[in-house]
Amino acid sequence: MDQLSKTELVQVVGGFSINGTVINALARGIEVVLDVGRSFGTAIRRWQEGRLCPL
């Protein structure tokens, strides 16, 4: 493996940066988790109260 000089290290481009796309993806992921939890909670409540639609 070759060693890079200081000038070569300065020219390296890459890495992780937080931008709008990353924030949007995280927000949508949290929204999906909350929606699944809400739906699951509603299903449990309806089952306990006996308000399920017959199939």
N, C-alpha and C positions, 0 to 999 in steps of 0.2 A: 504494500500500500504506500503510495507516495505522500509525502508531507507537503502541505500547501504553505506558500509564503503568506505574509501578512497582507500583501496587496491582492493576492488571489482570494484570500478569505473575505476581504471587503467586497469583492465582486460577486460573491455567492448570493444568488437570489433564491428564495424559497422560505419554507416554514409555515407557520400557522398564524393567521390574522383573523380577528373577529370582524366580520362585515355584515351587511344587511341580510345576505343569504343565510348565513349561519344563525343569526338571531331569529329570522323567520322560520327556519327549520325547527329550532328549539321550541318556539312558541306553538307551532302546529303540533309538535310531538306532545307537548303538555296538554294542549286542547284535546287531542285524541284520547289521552289517558283519562282526563276528566270526563269526557263523554262516555267512555266505556264504564267508568265507575258509576256515573249517574244512571246509566241504563241498567247496570247490574243491581244497584240499590233499589231502583224502581221495581225490577222483576222480583226481588226478594220480598219487598213490601207487599206487592200484589199477591204473591204466593201465600204469605202469612195471613193476609186478610181474606183469602179465598175469592179474589176477584179476577181469576184467570178465565179467558175465553175458552170454551170447549172446542176441541179440534174436530 
